[in-house]
Amino acid sequence: MADFIIGRQQILDKKLNIYAYEILFRGQDFDLRREDGATQATNQVITDSILELGLNQIVGPHKAFINFTTQNILEKTPMNLPKDRIVVEVLENVSVDSRIISNLKELTQQGYTIALDDFVFSEKWKPLIEFADIIKLDILDLGENKTRTTIEQLKPYNVKLLAEKVETHDEYLYLREMGFDYFQGYFFQKPNIIAGKRLGVNQAAAIRLLTVINDPEVEFEQLTLIISQDAVLSYKLLHYINSAFFSVPNKIKSIRHAISYLGLKEIKRWSNILTLASLSNKPVAMLQNALIRAKMCERLGDLIGEQSEHFFLVGILSSLDSILDIPLEDALAQLPLTDDMTSAILAGEGPAGEALRCVINYNYWNISAVAFQDLDQKIIGEAYIQSINWAKDVLSEVILI
């Protein structure tokens, strides 16, 4: 039995050559009528198509149209994907406001292709037409007269036109004469299905990778150690680099070689997608709280001159019970931790453990117990605010908030 299935449908140019494929969610895991369900479906399509199968296996050298919801765009999900391989398809029910406009403009400036799905000309869409690349028209729904009217309305704009739901050869011919550039529909190909087995990710390993990758002073040796010690992480990294969208001149011989070849920017992109894959069913607030706790521990460590990376790891690992849905002792037993780190997390011992107790008390607003070394409570409060802002920034990069 396949763990997942992905639908794809060809998009052809005027000469009926394949221009791209639209990647479609096919499954019953999410209610696509709900905003959060549609968003999770998009996230699942991304992780399955890139991490599991590899984009080349699904669309070959062509581009992939991927549907993005309001939440996906606000989370800047597309920025974790290669701009030369995807088309950001903005769904017709996206709530257009200043934030959506700003984020889509940013994507355009970064070089992403923007397509507006099931387009109907209206005032709310005008700001997006200014920088959209492709407009998709449902010609079955619009009918010939409305289609011609919409084309006239779009003439002042520098956009390509894509006709959806083309069902006959005659339709293709007259739509081509009307000025359409691309075509999609049952006349050419019904959506077909690609199935695959999903290789599970150790959530603790993914969290630890996320912890290290967002350290501004991270070194290749640290990444090599974390990834090489986990078989699934190693497999997924090699699969990503060898089959996704890189022109690798030589075969990758080791994890160190892969990391050196990709560079930190691409490794960070990969780890962000990976984290999404392992945590996609968890509430965003849960991971956000874990990151706030970790960053605040790190900040307290900085303020007293201690090793902040150690404090950060203590903070984030202390949340594993809620993230993995298992007792904290069992979660920690999966990791090669030193005794002092384990005692810091479980018993609040040592400077890092004291910092963790301070952070937890602050989170629960147990002000009488908020104390760490000789730090003023005002400074501790400032560390909390800084940690909230940092967590939001990190999660926006990890396409979860």
C-alpha positions as CSV (number, residue, x, y, z in Angstrom):
1,M,0.0,0.0,0.0
2,A,1.3,3.5,-0.9
3,D,1.7,6.0,1.9
4,F,0.9,8.9,-0.4
5,I,-0.4,9.7,-3.8
6,I,0.2,12.8,-5.8
7,G,-1.8,13.9,-8.8
8,R,-0.3,15.7,-11.8
9,Q,-1.8,17.2,-14.9
10,Q,0.1,18.5,-18.0
11,I,0.1,22.1,-19.0
12,L,0.9,22.5,-22.7
13,D,2.1,25.5,-24.8
14,K,0.7,26.6,-28.1
15,K,2.6,23.9,-30.0
16,L,1.3,21.3,-27.5
17,N,4.7,20.8,-26.0
18,I,4.8,20.2,-22.2
19,Y,5.4,23.5,-20.4
20,A,4.7,22.3,-16.8
21,Y,2.6,20.0,-14.6
22,E,0.2,21.1,-12.0
23,I,0.8,19.1,-8.8
24,L,-2.4,18.1,-7.0
25,F,-3.2,16.7,-3.6
26,R,-4.9,13.3,-3.7
27,G,-5.8,11.8,-0.4
28,Q,-8.3,11.9,2.5
29,D,-6.0,13.2,5.2
30,F,-7.2,16.8,5.1
31,D,-10.5,18.6,4.5
32,L,-9.7,20.8,1.5
33,R,-12.9,22.9,2.1
34,R,-11.2,24.2,5.2
35,E,-8.4,26.8,5.1
36,D,-6.2,24.8,7.5
37,G,-6.9,21.6,5.6
38,A,-6.0,23.1,2.2
39,T,-2.8,24.6,3.7
40,Q,-1.8,21.2,5.2
41,A,-2.5,19.5,1.9
42,T,-0.1,21.9,0.1
43,N,2.5,21.3,2.7
44,Q,2.1,17.6,2.3
45,V,2.4,17.8,-1.5
46,I,5.6,19.8,-1.1
47,T,7.2,17.3,1.3
48,D,6.1,14.3,-0.7
49,S,7.1,15.6,-4.1
50,I,10.5,17.0,-3.0
51,L,11.6,14.9,-0.1
52,E,10.1,11.5,-1.0
53,L,9.9,11.1,-4.7
54,G,12.1,14.0,-6.0
55,L,10.8,16.7,-8.2
56,N,12.5,15.4,-11.3
57,Q,10.7,12.1,-11.0
58,I,7.3,13.8,-11.0
59,V,7.8,16.6,-13.5
60,G,11.1,15.9,-15.2
61,P,12.8,19.1,-16.4
62,H,9.5,21.0,-16.4
63,K,8.1,23.4,-13.8
64,A,5.6,22.4,-11.1
65,F,2.5,24.5,-10.5
66,I,1.7,24.2,-6.8
67,N,-1.5,25.6,-5.2
68,F,-0.9,28.0,-2.3
69,T,-3.5,29.2,0.2
70,T,-3.7,32.5,2.1
71,Q,-1.9,30.9,5.0
72,N,0.9,29.4,2.8
73,I,1.5,32.9,1.3
74,L,1.5,34.6,4.7
75,E,4.0,31.9,5.9
76,K,6.1,32.5,2.8
77,T,6.1,28.8,2.1
78,P,7.2,29.2,-1.5
79,M,10.5,30.7,-0.5
80,N,11.6,27.3,0.7
81,L,11.3,25.9,-2.8
82,P,13.5,26.5,-5.9
83,K,12.3,29.5,-7.8
84,D,13.4,28.0,-11.2
85,R,11.4,24.8,-10.7
86,I,8.0,26.0,-9.4
87,V,5.1,28.3,-10.2
88,V,3.3,29.8,-7.2
89,E,-0.4,29.3,-8.0
90,V,-2.5,31.7,-6.0
91,L,-5.8,30.0,-5.3
92,E,-9.0,31.9,-6.2
93,N,-10.2,32.0,-2.5
94,V,-7.0,33.8,-1.2
95,S,-8.0,36.8,0.9
96,V,-6.2,39.6,-0.8
97,D,-4.9,42.3,1.6
98,S,-1.8,44.4,2.1
99,R,0.2,41.4,3.6
100,I,-0.7,39.1,0.7
101,I,0.3,41.8,-1.8
102,S,3.5,42.5,0.0
103,N,4.5,38.8,0.2
104,L,3.7,38.1,-3.4
105,K,5.7,41.1,-4.5
106,E,8.6,39.9,-2.5
107,L,8.3,36.5,-4.3
108,T,8.3,38.3,-7.6
109,Q,11.4,40.3,-6.7
110,Q,13.1,37.1,-5.7
111,G,12.4,35.6,-9.2
112,Y,9.4,33.4,-8.6
113,T,6.7,32.9,-11.2
114,I,3.2,33.9,-10.0
115,A,0.0,32.4,-11.5
116,L,-3.5,33.5,-10.5
117,D,-5.9,30.5,-10.4
118,D,-9.6,30.5,-11.6
119,F,-9.3,34.2,-12.3
120,V,-12.3,36.5,-12.6
121,F,-11.6,40.1,-13.2
122,S,-12.4,42.2,-10.1
123,E,-11.1,45.2,-8.1
124,K,-9.6,43.0,-5.4
125,W,-7.4,41.2,-7.9
126,K,-6.1,44.3,-9.7
127,P,-3.0,44.8,-7.4
128,L,-2.0,41.2,-8.1
129,I,-2.4,41.5,-11.9
130,E,0.3,44.2,-11.9
131,F,3.0,41.7,-11.1
132,A,1.4,38.3,-12.0
133,D,3.1,36.3,-14.7
134,I,0.3,33.9,-15.7
135,I,-3.5,34.2,-15.4
136,K,-5.5,31.0,-15.4
137,L,-9.1,31.2,-16.8
138,D,-11.6,28.4,-16.2
139,I,-13.1,28.5,-19.7
140,L,-15.8,25.9,-18.9
141,D,-17.1,28.1,-16.1
142,L,-16.7,31.5,-17.9
143,G,-18.1,30.5,-21.3
144,E,-16.9,32.0,-24.5
145,N,-18.4,35.5,-24.1
146,K,-17.0,36.1,-20.6
147,T,-13.7,34.6,-21.6
148,R,-13.4,37.1,-24.5
149,T,-14.4,39.9,-22.2
150,T,-11.8,38.9,-19.6
151,I,-9.1,38.7,-22.2
152,E,-9.9,42.2,-23.3
153,Q,-9.7,43.5,-19.8
154,L,-6.3,41.8,-19.4
155,K,-4.8,43.2,-22.5
156,P,-3.2,46.2,-20.8
157,Y,-1.2,43.9,-18.5
158,N,1.9,41.9,-19.3
159,V,0.6,38.5,-18.5
160,K,0.5,35.1,-20.1
161,L,-2.9,33.4,-20.4
162,L,-3.6,29.8,-19.4
163,A,-6.9,28.1,-20.4
164,E,-8.2,25.5,-17.9
165,K,-10.7,22.7,-18.5
166,V,-10.1,22.5,-22.3
167,E,-12.2,19.5,-23.3
168,T,-12.2,19.4,-27.1
169,H,-9.9,20.0,-30.0
170,D,-12.2,22.7,-31.3
171,E,-11.9,24.5,-28.0
172,Y,-8.2,24.3,-28.1
173,L,-8.1,25.8,-31.6
174,Y,-10.4,28.8,-30.9
175,L,-8.7,29.5,-27.5
176,R,-5.3,29.5,-29.3
177,E,-6.7,32.0,-31.7
178,M,-8.1,34.1,-28.9
179,G,-4.5,34.5,-27.6
180,F,-4.0,31.9,-24.9
181,D,-0.4,30.8,-24.3
182,Y,-0.9,27.6,-22.3
183,F,-3.6,24.9,-22.1
184,Q,-4.8,22.4,-19.5
185,G,-7.7,20.0,-19.5
186,Y,-9.1,16.6,-20.1
187,F,-8.7,17.0,-23.9
188,F,-5.0,16.7,-23.4
189,Q,-4.7,14.6,-20.2
190,K,-6.7,13.7,-17.2
191,P,-4.8,14.1,-13.9
192,N,-2.8,10.9,-13.4
193,I,-1.6,9.5,-10.1
194,I,1.9,8.9,-8.7
195,A,2.2,6.8,-5.6
196,G,5.0,6.3,-3.2
197,K,6.1,5.1,0.3
198,R,6.8,7.8,2.8
199,L,10.0,7.3,4.8
200,G,9.5,8.4,8.3
201,V,11.7,11.1,9.9
202,N,12.9,10.9,13.5
203,Q,11.3,14.0,14.9
204,A,13.9,14.4,17.5
205,A,16.7,14.3,14.9
206,A,14.8,16.9,12.8
207,I,14.4,19.2,15.8
208,R,18.1,18.9,16.7
209,L,19.0,19.7,13.0
210,L,16.7,22.7,13.1
211,T,18.4,23.8,16.4
212,V,21.8,23.7,14.9
213,I,21.0,25.0,11.4
214,N,19.6,28.3,12.8
215,D,22.8,29.0,14.8
216,P,24.5,31.8,12.9
217,E,27.9,30.3,13.8
218,V,27.0,26.8,12.7
219,E,29.9,24.8,11.2
220,F,30.0,22.1,8.6
221,E,31.4,19.6,11.1
222,Q,28.4,20.0,13.4
223,L,25.9,19.4,10.5
224,T,27.9,16.5,9.2
225,L,27.8,14.8,12.6
226,I,24.1,15.3,13.2
227,I,23.1,14.2,9.7
228,S,25.5,11.3,9.4
229,Q,24.4,9.8,12.7
230,D,20.8,9.4,11.5
231,A,20.2,7.0,8.6
232,V,17.0,8.6,7.5
233,L,18.4,12.1,7.5
234,S,21.4,10.8,5.5
235,Y,19.2,9.1,3.0
236,K,17.0,12.1,2.5
237,L,19.9,14.5,2.1
238,L,21.5,12.3,-0.6
239,H,18.1,11.8,-2.3
240,Y,17.5,15.5,-2.2
241,I,20.8,16.4,-3.8
242,N,20.9,13.6,-6.4
243,S,17.3,13.6,-7.6
244,A,15.7,16.9,-6.9
245,F,17.0,19.8,-8.9
246,F,20.7,20.0,-8.8
247,S,23.2,19.4,-11.6
248,V,25.7,17.4,-9.6
249,P,29.0,17.0,-11.6
250,N,30.1,14.0,-9.7
251,K,28.5,11.4,-7.5
252,I,28.2,12.4,-3.8
253,K,30.6,10.2,-1.8
254,S,29.8,11.3,1.8
255,I,27.5,13.5,3.9
256,R,30.4,16.0,4.3
257,H,30.7,16.1,0.5
258,A,27.0,16.7,0.2
259,I,27.0,19.5,2.7
260,S,30.1,21.2,1.2
261,Y,28.5,21.0,-2.3
262,L,25.2,22.4,-1.3
263,G,26.4,25.1,1.1
264,L,24.6,26.4,4.1
265,K,21.8,28.2,2.3
266,E,20.6,25.1,0.5
267,I,21.2,22.9,3.6
268,K,19.0,25.3,5.5
269,R,16.3,25.1,2.9
270,W,16.4,21.3,3.0
271,S,16.3,21.2,6.8
272,N,13.3,23.6,6.8
273,I,11.4,21.3,4.4
274,L,12.4,18.3,6.4
275,T,11.2,19.9,9.6
276,L,7.9,20.6,7.9
277,A,7.6,17.0,6.9
278,S,8.2,15.7,10.5
279,L,6.1,18.2,12.3
280,S,3.3,19.1,9.8
281,N,0.6,17.6,12.0
282,K,1.6,19.5,15.1
283,P,-0.1,22.7,16.2
284,V,2.1,25.7,15.3
285,A,1.8,27.1,18.8
286,M,3.5,24.0,20.2
287,L,6.6,24.4,18.2
288,Q,6.6,28.2,18.7
289,N,6.5,27.7,22.5
290,A,9.4,25.2,22.2
291,L,11.5,27.7,20.3
292,I,10.7,30.6,22.6
293,R,11.8,28.5,25.6
294,A,15.0,27.4,23.8
295,K,15.9,31.0,22.8
296,M,15.2,32.4,26.2
297,C,17.4,29.8,27.8
298,E,20.1,30.7,25.3
299,R,19.8,34.4,26.0
300,L,20.0,33.8,29.8
301,G,23.2,31.8,29.2
302,D,24.6,34.7,27.1
303,L,23.9,37.2,29.9
304,I,26.0,35.3,32.4
305,G,28.8,34.4,30.0
306,E,27.9,30.6,29.6
307,Q,27.9,28.5,26.5
308,S,24.7,29.6,24.9
309,E,24.4,26.7,22.5
310,H,24.2,24.3,25.4
311,F,21.5,26.3,27.0
312,F,19.5,26.5,23.7
313,L,19.6,22.7,23.3
314,V,18.5,22.2,26.9
315,G,15.5,24.5,26.3
316,I,14.3,22.9,23.0
317,L,14.8,19.4,24.2
318,S,12.7,20.1,27.3
319,S,9.7,20.4,25.0
320,L,10.1,17.1,23.3
321,D,7.4,15.4,25.4
322,S,4.7,17.7,24.0
323,I,6.1,17.6,20.4
324,L,6.6,13.8,20.3
325,D,3.6,12.8,22.5
326,I,5.8,10.6,24.7
327,P,7.2,11.0,28.2
328,L,10.2,13.4,28.3
329,E,12.5,10.7,29.8
330,D,11.7,8.4,26.8
331,A,12.3,11.2,24.3
332,L,15.6,12.0,25.8
333,A,16.7,8.4,25.9
334,Q,16.7,8.5,22.0
335,L,19.5,11.1,22.0
336,P,23.2,10.8,22.9
337,L,23.1,13.3,25.7
338,T,25.6,13.9,28.5
339,D,24.5,13.3,32.0
340,D,24.7,17.0,32.9
341,M,22.3,17.9,30.0
342,T,19.8,15.2,31.0
343,S,19.9,16.3,34.6
344,A,19.5,19.9,33.5
345,I,16.3,19.1,31.6
346,L,14.7,16.6,34.0
347,A,15.9,18.0,37.3
348,G,16.7,21.6,36.7
349,E,20.3,21.1,37.8
350,G,23.3,23.2,36.9
351,P,23.3,26.7,35.3
352,A,21.3,25.5,32.2
353,G,18.8,23.7,34.4
354,E,18.4,26.8,36.5
355,A,17.8,28.9,33.4
356,L,15.2,26.4,32.2
357,R,13.4,26.6,35.5
358,C,13.4,30.4,35.3
359,V,12.0,30.3,31.7
360,I,9.3,27.8,32.6
361,N,8.2,29.9,35.6
362,Y,8.2,33.0,33.4
363,N,6.0,31.2,30.8
364,Y,3.5,30.2,33.5
365,W,3.8,33.8,35.0
366,N,4.9,32.4,38.3
367,I,6.7,35.7,39.0
368,S,7.7,34.9,42.5
369,A,9.9,32.0,41.2
370,V,11.3,33.9,38.3
371,A,15.0,34.2,39.1
372,F,18.3,33.4,37.5
373,Q,21.7,34.2,39.0
374,D,21.8,37.9,39.8
375,L,19.8,39.1,36.7
376,D,17.2,41.8,37.2
377,Q,13.6,40.7,36.4
378,K,13.4,43.4,33.8
379,I,16.3,41.9,31.9
380,I,14.7,38.5,32.1
381,G,11.5,40.0,30.7
382,E,13.5,41.6,27.8
383,A,15.0,38.2,27.0
384,Y,11.5,36.8,26.8
385,I,10.4,39.5,24.3
386,Q,13.5,39.0,22.2
387,S,12.8,35.2,22.2
388,I,9.3,35.7,20.9
389,N,10.4,37.9,18.0
390,W,13.2,35.4,17.2
391,A,10.8,32.4,17.2
392,K,8.4,34.2,14.8
393,D,11.3,34.9,12.4
394,V,12.6,31.3,12.5
395,L,9.1,29.8,12.0
396,S,8.5,32.1,9.1
397,E,11.6,30.5,7.5
398,V,10.4,27.0,8.5
399,I,7.1,27.6,6.7
400,L,5.0,27.0,9.7
401,I,3.8,30.4,10.8
